[in-house]
């Protein structure tokens, strides 16, 4: 017995992982037991404290999302088309970013780098130092893209002069917006701000944007819901893999370029750029999901998640029943393969509005139909199927327009915070990782990230709907 008490303590932690992590941070060597109370005897909540039927609200949200018809109707410059974006009507310059609200002081390296790049692109600063000083001066207003019916991948930056796609939900009439995708490498959305980044952005504004406008005028509105439904059966999940979507977009729009753009060299240049950027369709799928999801907001008693977003510092969700209120916690670290020479120590926390794809039932929720991307991330096709099957446990329904090819079932749709299995399963999103040490560098790895459990979410402000259960 004396020998027992003279040995180093090895505490056993049963339950919350945070207790284990706290002891480990203090130098102890705890043993963690992954245990949760059994669900036997669980009684599902069916109504709010005010008597509103939760399942009826959730069913209405699923119906609205499935009935949405996102159409790509055109392009414009952000300041001319996004309500509230025009500098002339504002006291300060507006730059929107991915994720929930955040101040400059708390922003991660990639987001700060992308803002610096946007200020250089706008011509409001001549040097990186000037741009950083302006960004931190209080003269620039930062707001989430979601506050302006927009979405942006990775850092998600939209500044007034950037061209944006306009997607209209024909069923409900609402609009959503997204910028053009720059491709991989040293690009603004990964936080890069070198001269080559600004040159590409200027080329996209001066050459790519007018060519796309001309082609869309010739084709008329493009049915993005139909295109997404097709590419889900062609190996894409429309988040980390967009090869089929980009190819289908080229196939759809290329004939119009031959008629609408007179300069054959411009047509060839634009086609080469999009053909060399497999992620080009990502921004369109994101805007489509945003347009489909917004009509599902503000349904009384509804626990369906209408937004999942991260800014490289925080991860946050919005629920239909609580409207514009954000529930915020720390962003997670993506898991997956790393490019040669990189490890998790080089990576930033998860970032981007592209989790709107999972919110809409595609992306990581539809990973079963994209075995190629799972192998690329270090998994197997069986892992992809398991990931999708797990998501049915925390969702309120299946998508009637988007089906999974391996089963022809509807994709799991509408994550609900009152799902019975929420404490056993958490949302998966396929996502790339960005570097945090060097903002002028960029993409490090493909991977996926689990969304935190609901117990970690903290509202961004007091509830204005006290009849909803906490």
Secondary structure as UniProt FT lines:
FT   HELIX           2..6
FT   STRAND          12..14
FT   HELIX           17..25
FT   TURN            26..27
FT   STRAND          31..33
FT   TURN            40..41
FT   TURN            49..50
FT   HELIX           54..67
FT   STRAND          70..77
FT   HELIX           78..81
FT   TURN            83..84
FT   HELIX           87..89
FT   STRAND          93..97
FT   HELIX           104..106
FT   HELIX           109..121
FT   TURN            122..123
FT   HELIX           128..135
FT   TURN            136..138
FT   STRAND          140..144
FT   HELIX           145..148
FT   TURN            154..155
FT   TURN            160..161
FT   STRAND          163..169
FT   TURN            170..172
FT   STRAND          175..179
FT   HELIX           188..190
FT   HELIX           195..203
FT   HELIX           204..208
FT   HELIX           209..219
FT   STRAND          222..223
FT   HELIX           224..231
FT   TURN            232..235
FT   HELIX           243..260
FT   HELIX           264..275
FT   TURN            278..279
FT   HELIX           280..294
FT   TURN            295..296
FT   TURN            300..301
FT   STRAND          304..311
FT   STRAND          314..319
FT   HELIX           320..322
FT   TURN            323..324
FT   STRAND          327..330
FT   STRAND          335..336
FT   TURN            340..341
FT   HELIX           344..346
FT   STRAND          351..352
FT   TURN            354..355
FT   HELIX           356..359
FT   TURN            360..361
FT   HELIX           363..369
FT   HELIX           371..376
FT   TURN            377..378
FT   HELIX           381..391
FT   HELIX           392..394
FT   STRAND          395..404
FT   TURN            405..408
FT   STRAND          409..416
FT   TURN            417..418
FT   TURN            420..424
FT   STRAND          428..435
FT   TURN            439..440
FT   STRAND          443..450
FT   HELIX           454..456
FT   STRAND          458..459
FT   TURN            466..467
//
